[in-house]
Amino acid sequence: MIDTQGSESNVADRPGTTMSRRSGGWIIAVFVGIVVAALMGLVHLPYVILQPGPVVNTLGNGAGGKPLITVEGKATYPTTGALDFTTVAVLGGPNNRINVWEWITGQLDQTDSVVPEDVLFPKGVTSTEVEQQNAAEMVDSQQEAIAVALRELGQTVPEVVIVKELAKDSPASGVLRAGDILVSIDGTAVTTPDGVRAAVRAHKSGDKAVFTVRRDGKKLVFSVKTADSQGHTVVGIFLQTSFDFPVKVSINAGDVGGPSAGMMFSLAVYDKLTPGALTGGATIAGTGTINSVGAVGPIGGIQQKMVGAKRGGATWFLAPAGNCNEVVGHVPDGLRVVKVSTFTQARDAVESVAAKQTTSLPACT
């Protein structure tokens, strides 16, 4: 008799048959993995990744190999060392969103930060508009940095605030114009962009602010309705500070945008116009906005900037005091951070590094 049941058992126990089933399972698993990986590459997310960007020595050459800072009408002096301004590389944005793989990589990389897209690209604002605003802020920061350095050297530098451009469909559209010189708001004289913002933000959204401007040599008065933008009262104008400089100073920073290099620009201009090397030959990096009265303000992406500074060879880093809460616990090994609030403090810190008298320099705690 044929043991049918036994025969079936023998067939099932054959090694070749078992291996075939296992191989089939692996093939299916690999196929599913490929499909999932492909889908993850196709799914895009409304996040951006902040990464350490390159550093640029403000005492060296800028775009096109030309000196980053040039001066006409006043003697300059040779210098050594480096005063690096730091940058953040941004991966993603409304026109080029990151995929799931990039999001995962950004989360795992301790030098990166993954943030919601609208932190850098507010809803209703295009990437082009953000770039234009960053470019305008860079120009403004350069002008304020030059003014600070020249004033520190005893030069008189008068200034006015100009309407650079108007946001699309802003409350000020059809009332104010690009090129208007702002004289006062609600009867109070305004001479700095910060003064203009403070005067506007003194109103509740929907209130009217009274602007006195100089246009084509005439003083004109306008009433402008305010609006809300991300919790701030605004009228929808981009500002530019214009200075009457006694010396022509040009800064060739290339296509870098934003105001965060202002403090380092001011130090570099000061260094160029004073005898000797301000750094004493040291490589010092830093970041921070600066206004025309020399106040240093906080910036974004400081953790990535510190990493970039260390990779660029800096051993010292000047950080705005307003960023100290983001600095503590994130300083790369081998980098020492000094907190500063003013141009004078930043200059004194650089001079202390040059003199190797650094024990009393303030740190973020």
GIJOQUI-V378344 format. One record per residue. N is the residue number from 1. SS is DSSP state (2 for helix, 1 for strand, 0 for the rest). PHI is phi in radians with two decimals (NA if undefined). NEAR is the number of other C-alpha atoms within 8 Angstrom. Layout:
n:N ss:SS phi:PHI near:NEAR
n:N ss:SS phi:PHI near:NEAR
This chain:
n:1 ss:0 phi:NA near:2
n:2 ss:0 phi:-1.68 near:3
n:3 ss:0 phi:-1.45 near:6
n:4 ss:2 phi:-1.06 near:6
n:5 ss:2 phi:-1.12 near:6
n:6 ss:2 phi:-1.15 near:7
n:7 ss:2 phi:-1.09 near:8
n:8 ss:2 phi:-1.10 near:8
n:9 ss:2 phi:-1.14 near:8
n:10 ss:2 phi:-1.14 near:8
n:11 ss:2 phi:-1.13 near:8
n:12 ss:2 phi:-1.14 near:8
n:13 ss:0 phi:-1.53 near:8
n:14 ss:0 phi:-1.17 near:8
n:15 ss:2 phi:-0.97 near:6
n:16 ss:2 phi:-1.07 near:6
n:17 ss:2 phi:-1.18 near:10
n:18 ss:2 phi:-1.05 near:10
n:19 ss:2 phi:-1.10 near:8
n:20 ss:2 phi:-1.12 near:8
n:21 ss:2 phi:-1.17 near:8
n:22 ss:2 phi:-1.10 near:8
n:23 ss:2 phi:-1.08 near:8
n:24 ss:2 phi:-1.09 near:8
n:25 ss:2 phi:-1.13 near:8
n:26 ss:2 phi:-1.14 near:8
n:27 ss:2 phi:-1.08 near:8
n:28 ss:2 phi:-1.12 near:8
n:29 ss:2 phi:-1.08 near:8
n:30 ss:2 phi:-1.11 near:8
n:31 ss:2 phi:-1.08 near:8
n:32 ss:2 phi:-1.08 near:8
n:33 ss:2 phi:-1.07 near:8
n:34 ss:2 phi:-1.10 near:8
n:35 ss:2 phi:-1.10 near:8
n:36 ss:2 phi:-1.09 near:8
n:37 ss:2 phi:-1.07 near:8
n:38 ss:2 phi:-1.11 near:8
n:39 ss:2 phi:-1.12 near:8
n:40 ss:2 phi:-1.13 near:10
n:41 ss:2 phi:-1.31 near:10
n:42 ss:2 phi:-1.60 near:8
n:43 ss:0 phi:-1.41 near:8
n:44 ss:1 phi:-1.92 near:9
n:45 ss:1 phi:-2.10 near:9
n:46 ss:0 phi:-1.42 near:11
n:47 ss:1 phi:-2.28 near:14
n:48 ss:1 phi:-2.22 near:14
n:49 ss:1 phi:-1.97 near:13
n:50 ss:1 phi:-1.64 near:14
n:51 ss:1 phi:-2.21 near:12
n:52 ss:1 phi:-1.01 near:14
n:53 ss:1 phi:-1.82 near:11
n:54 ss:1 phi:-1.22 near:9
n:55 ss:1 phi:-1.90 near:11
n:56 ss:1 phi:-2.29 near:9
n:57 ss:1 phi:-1.37 near:10
n:58 ss:0 phi:-1.17 near:15
n:59 ss:0 phi:-1.59 near:14
n:60 ss:0 phi:-1.86 near:10
n:61 ss:1 phi:-1.71 near:11
n:62 ss:0 phi:-1.88 near:13
n:63 ss:2 phi:-1.06 near:9
n:64 ss:2 phi:1.28 near:4
n:65 ss:2 phi:1.33 near:6
n:66 ss:0 phi:-1.55 near:8
n:67 ss:1 phi:-0.92 near:10
n:68 ss:0 phi:-1.14 near:14
n:69 ss:1 phi:-2.15 near:14
n:70 ss:1 phi:-2.20 near:8
n:71 ss:1 phi:-2.27 near:11
n:72 ss:1 phi:-2.18 near:8
n:73 ss:0 phi:1.63 near:6
n:74 ss:0 phi:-2.71 near:7
n:75 ss:0 phi:-1.14 near:7
n:76 ss:0 phi:-2.03 near:9
n:77 ss:0 phi:-2.26 near:10
n:78 ss:0 phi:-1.14 near:8
n:79 ss:0 phi:-2.51 near:10
n:80 ss:0 phi:-2.34 near:10
n:81 ss:0 phi:1.38 near:12
n:82 ss:1 phi:-2.52 near:14
n:83 ss:1 phi:-2.10 near:15
n:84 ss:1 phi:-1.44 near:14
n:85 ss:1 phi:-1.66 near:14
n:86 ss:1 phi:-1.90 near:16
n:87 ss:1 phi:-2.32 near:10
n:88 ss:1 phi:-2.13 near:12
n:89 ss:1 phi:-1.52 near:8
n:90 ss:1 phi:-1.94 near:8
n:91 ss:1 phi:-1.80 near:9
n:92 ss:0 phi:1.95 near:12
n:93 ss:0 phi:2.34 near:13
n:94 ss:0 phi:-0.98 near:10
n:95 ss:0 phi:-1.63 near:6
n:96 ss:0 phi:-2.68 near:6
n:97 ss:0 phi:-1.20 near:12
n:98 ss:1 phi:-1.30 near:14
n:99 ss:1 phi:-1.68 near:12
n:100 ss:2 phi:-1.11 near:12
n:101 ss:2 phi:-1.04 near:8
n:102 ss:2 phi:-1.14 near:8
n:103 ss:2 phi:-1.08 near:13
n:104 ss:2 phi:-1.12 near:8
n:105 ss:2 phi:-1.06 near:8
n:106 ss:2 phi:-1.13 near:12
n:107 ss:2 phi:-1.20 near:10
n:108 ss:2 phi:-1.44 near:6
n:109 ss:0 phi:-1.42 near:7
n:110 ss:0 phi:-1.20 near:7
n:111 ss:0 phi:-1.58 near:9
n:112 ss:0 phi:-1.80 near:12
n:113 ss:1 phi:-2.28 near:10
n:114 ss:1 phi:-1.80 near:11
n:115 ss:1 phi:-2.28 near:9
n:116 ss:1 phi:-1.00 near:9
n:117 ss:2 phi:-0.99 near:13
n:118 ss:2 phi:-1.29 near:9
n:119 ss:2 phi:-1.16 near:7
n:120 ss:2 phi:-1.75 near:6
n:121 ss:0 phi:-2.19 near:12
n:122 ss:0 phi:-0.97 near:8
n:123 ss:0 phi:-1.03 near:6
n:124 ss:0 phi:1.57 near:4
n:125 ss:0 phi:-2.00 near:8
n:126 ss:0 phi:-1.38 near:9
n:127 ss:2 phi:-1.05 near:10
n:128 ss:2 phi:-1.10 near:6
n:129 ss:2 phi:-1.14 near:8
n:130 ss:2 phi:-1.11 near:10
n:131 ss:2 phi:-1.09 near:9
n:132 ss:2 phi:-1.12 near:8
n:133 ss:2 phi:-1.15 near:10
n:134 ss:2 phi:-1.08 near:11
n:135 ss:2 phi:-1.13 near:12
n:136 ss:2 phi:-1.14 near:11
n:137 ss:2 phi:-1.15 near:12
n:138 ss:2 phi:-1.13 near:15
n:139 ss:2 phi:-1.06 near:9
n:140 ss:2 phi:-1.10 near:11
n:141 ss:2 phi:-1.13 near:16
n:142 ss:2 phi:-1.14 near:12
n:143 ss:2 phi:-1.13 near:11
n:144 ss:2 phi:-1.17 near:13
n:145 ss:2 phi:-1.10 near:16
n:146 ss:2 phi:-1.10 near:12
n:147 ss:2 phi:-1.06 near:12
n:148 ss:2 phi:-1.08 near:14
n:149 ss:2 phi:-1.10 near:12
n:150 ss:2 phi:-1.17 near:12
n:151 ss:2 phi:-1.14 near:10
n:152 ss:2 phi:-1.11 near:8
n:153 ss:0 phi:-1.59 near:7
n:154 ss:0 phi:1.57 near:6
n:155 ss:0 phi:-1.43 near:8
n:156 ss:0 phi:-1.59 near:7
n:157 ss:0 phi:-2.29 near:11
n:158 ss:1 phi:-1.16 near:7
n:159 ss:1 phi:-2.49 near:10
n:160 ss:1 phi:-2.41 near:12
n:161 ss:1 phi:-1.87 near:15
n:162 ss:1 phi:-2.05 near:13
n:163 ss:1 phi:-1.31 near:16
n:164 ss:1 phi:-1.26 near:10
n:165 ss:1 phi:-2.85 near:10
n:166 ss:1 phi:-2.00 near:13
n:167 ss:0 phi:-1.18 near:9
n:168 ss:0 phi:-1.06 near:6
n:169 ss:0 phi:1.01 near:5
n:170 ss:0 phi:-1.33 near:10
n:171 ss:0 phi:-1.00 near:10
n:172 ss:0 phi:-1.45 near:12
n:173 ss:0 phi:-1.06 near:12
n:174 ss:0 phi:1.45 near:5
n:175 ss:0 phi:-2.02 near:7
n:176 ss:0 phi:-1.51 near:9
n:177 ss:0 phi:-2.29 near:10
n:178 ss:0 phi:-1.04 near:9
n:179 ss:0 phi:1.76 near:9
n:180 ss:0 phi:-1.10 near:11
n:181 ss:1 phi:-1.62 near:11
n:182 ss:1 phi:-1.41 near:15
n:183 ss:1 phi:-1.73 near:13
n:184 ss:1 phi:-2.73 near:11
n:185 ss:1 phi:-2.27 near:15
n:186 ss:0 phi:0.99 near:8
n:187 ss:0 phi:1.51 near:7
n:188 ss:1 phi:-1.75 near:6
n:189 ss:1 phi:-1.08 near:7
n:190 ss:0 phi:-2.17 near:12
n:191 ss:0 phi:-2.24 near:11
n:192 ss:0 phi:-2.40 near:11
n:193 ss:2 phi:-1.00 near:11
n:194 ss:2 phi:-1.09 near:6
n:195 ss:2 phi:-1.14 near:9
n:196 ss:2 phi:-1.14 near:11
n:197 ss:2 phi:-1.08 near:9
n:198 ss:2 phi:-1.10 near:8
n:199 ss:2 phi:-1.15 near:10
n:200 ss:2 phi:-1.23 near:13
n:201 ss:2 phi:-1.31 near:10
n:202 ss:0 phi:-1.25 near:7
n:203 ss:0 phi:-1.64 near:11
n:204 ss:0 phi:-1.45 near:8
n:205 ss:0 phi:-0.99 near:9
n:206 ss:0 phi:1.77 near:8
n:207 ss:0 phi:-1.21 near:9
n:208 ss:1 phi:-1.93 near:9
n:209 ss:1 phi:-1.92 near:12
n:210 ss:1 phi:-1.69 near:11
n:211 ss:1 phi:-1.77 near:13
n:212 ss:1 phi:-1.85 near:13
n:213 ss:1 phi:-2.23 near:12
n:214 ss:1 phi:-1.91 near:12
n:215 ss:1 phi:-2.31 near:10
n:216 ss:0 phi:0.93 near:4
n:217 ss:0 phi:1.42 near:5
n:218 ss:1 phi:-1.98 near:6
n:219 ss:1 phi:-1.54 near:8
n:220 ss:1 phi:-2.25 near:8
n:221 ss:1 phi:-2.08 near:8
n:222 ss:1 phi:-2.31 near:9
n:223 ss:1 phi:-1.82 near:8
n:224 ss:1 phi:-2.10 near:12
n:225 ss:1 phi:-1.30 near:11
n:226 ss:0 phi:-1.60 near:16
n:227 ss:1 phi:-2.49 near:11
n:228 ss:1 phi:-1.83 near:10
n:229 ss:1 phi:-2.44 near:7
n:230 ss:0 phi:0.94 near:4
n:231 ss:0 phi:1.51 near:5
n:232 ss:1 phi:-2.01 near:7
n:233 ss:1 phi:-1.39 near:14
n:234 ss:1 phi:-2.41 near:13
n:235 ss:0 phi:-2.12 near:12
n:236 ss:0 phi:1.44 near:11
n:237 ss:1 phi:-2.16 near:12
n:238 ss:1 phi:-1.77 near:10
n:239 ss:1 phi:-1.86 near:10
n:240 ss:1 phi:-2.45 near:12
n:241 ss:1 phi:-1.55 near:13
n:242 ss:1 phi:-1.98 near:9
n:243 ss:1 phi:-2.07 near:10
n:244 ss:1 phi:-1.76 near:7
n:245 ss:0 phi:-1.42 near:8
n:246 ss:0 phi:-1.37 near:7
n:247 ss:0 phi:-2.32 near:8
n:248 ss:1 phi:-1.54 near:8
n:249 ss:1 phi:-2.11 near:9
n:250 ss:1 phi:-2.07 near:8
n:251 ss:1 phi:-2.10 near:8
n:252 ss:0 phi:-1.89 near:10
n:253 ss:0 phi:-1.69 near:8
n:254 ss:0 phi:1.28 near:6
n:255 ss:0 phi:-1.69 near:5
n:256 ss:0 phi:-1.24 near:7
n:257 ss:0 phi:-2.02 near:10
n:258 ss:0 phi:1.61 near:12
n:259 ss:0 phi:-1.71 near:14
n:260 ss:0 phi:-1.32 near:12
n:261 ss:0 phi:-1.62 near:14
n:262 ss:2 phi:-0.95 near:16
n:263 ss:2 phi:-1.08 near:15
n:264 ss:2 phi:-1.19 near:15
n:265 ss:2 phi:-1.08 near:13
n:266 ss:2 phi:-1.12 near:14
n:267 ss:2 phi:-1.13 near:13
n:268 ss:2 phi:-1.17 near:12
n:269 ss:2 phi:-1.09 near:12
n:270 ss:2 phi:-1.03 near:12
n:271 ss:2 phi:-1.08 near:13
n:272 ss:2 phi:-1.09 near:12
n:273 ss:0 phi:-1.71 near:10
n:274 ss:0 phi:-2.21 near:8
n:275 ss:0 phi:-1.13 near:9
n:276 ss:0 phi:1.46 near:8
n:277 ss:0 phi:-1.58 near:11
n:278 ss:0 phi:-1.02 near:10
n:279 ss:0 phi:-1.45 near:15
n:280 ss:0 phi:1.16 near:11
n:281 ss:0 phi:1.64 near:10
n:282 ss:0 phi:-1.37 near:10
n:283 ss:1 phi:-1.76 near:13
n:284 ss:1 phi:-2.13 near:15
n:285 ss:1 phi:-1.94 near:16
n:286 ss:1 phi:-3.12 near:14
n:287 ss:0 phi:-2.76 near:17
n:288 ss:0 phi:2.51 near:16
n:289 ss:1 phi:-1.27 near:15
n:290 ss:1 phi:-2.51 near:18
n:291 ss:0 phi:-1.82 near:11
n:292 ss:0 phi:-1.22 near:10
n:293 ss:0 phi:-1.77 near:6
n:294 ss:0 phi:1.58 near:10
n:295 ss:1 phi:-1.40 near:11
n:296 ss:1 phi:-1.67 near:14
n:297 ss:1 phi:-1.97 near:11
n:298 ss:0 phi:-1.24 near:10
n:299 ss:0 phi:-2.40 near:11
n:300 ss:0 phi:-1.72 near:4
n:301 ss:0 phi:1.22 near:8
n:302 ss:2 phi:-1.16 near:11
n:303 ss:2 phi:-1.14 near:11
n:304 ss:2 phi:-1.19 near:14
n:305 ss:2 phi:-1.20 near:14
n:306 ss:2 phi:-1.14 near:13
n:307 ss:2 phi:-1.10 near:12
n:308 ss:2 phi:-1.07 near:14
n:309 ss:2 phi:-1.09 near:15
n:310 ss:2 phi:-1.10 near:12
n:311 ss:2 phi:-1.12 near:7
n:312 ss:0 phi:-1.43 near:8
n:313 ss:0 phi:1.74 near:7
n:314 ss:0 phi:-1.34 near:12
n:315 ss:0 phi:-1.96 near:11
n:316 ss:1 phi:-2.23 near:11
n:317 ss:1 phi:-2.45 near:14
n:318 ss:1 phi:-1.65 near:13
n:319 ss:1 phi:-2.10 near:13
n:320 ss:1 phi:-1.05 near:15
n:321 ss:2 phi:-1.01 near:11
n:322 ss:2 phi:-1.19 near:8
n:323 ss:2 phi:-1.80 near:11
n:324 ss:2 phi:-1.01 near:12
n:325 ss:2 phi:-1.12 near:8
n:326 ss:2 phi:-1.60 near:9
n:327 ss:2 phi:-1.40 near:11
n:328 ss:0 phi:-1.01 near:9
n:329 ss:0 phi:1.54 near:5
n:330 ss:0 phi:-2.23 near:7
n:331 ss:0 phi:-1.38 near:12
n:332 ss:0 phi:-1.07 near:8
n:333 ss:0 phi:-1.03 near:4
n:334 ss:0 phi:1.55 near:6
n:335 ss:0 phi:-2.00 near:11
n:336 ss:1 phi:-1.92 near:8
n:337 ss:1 phi:-1.80 near:11
n:338 ss:1 phi:-2.02 near:13
n:339 ss:1 phi:-1.54 near:12
n:340 ss:1 phi:-2.40 near:13
n:341 ss:0 phi:-2.12 near:12
n:342 ss:1 phi:-2.44 near:10
n:343 ss:2 phi:-1.03 near:15
n:344 ss:2 phi:-1.04 near:7
n:345 ss:2 phi:-1.12 near:9
n:346 ss:2 phi:-1.14 near:12
n:347 ss:2 phi:-1.09 near:9
n:348 ss:2 phi:-1.08 near:8
n:349 ss:2 phi:-1.14 near:11
n:350 ss:2 phi:-1.10 near:11
n:351 ss:2 phi:-1.12 near:11
n:352 ss:2 phi:-1.17 near:11
n:353 ss:2 phi:-1.09 near:12
n:354 ss:2 phi:-1.08 near:12
n:355 ss:0 phi:-1.51 near:7
n:356 ss:0 phi:1.01 near:6
n:357 ss:0 phi:-2.09 near:8
n:358 ss:0 phi:-1.98 near:8
n:359 ss:0 phi:-1.11 near:4
n:360 ss:0 phi:-1.72 near:5
n:361 ss:0 phi:-1.15 near:8
n:362 ss:0 phi:-1.28 near:7
n:363 ss:0 phi:-2.04 near:7
n:364 ss:0 phi:-1.30 near:11
n:365 ss:0 phi:-2.29 near:5
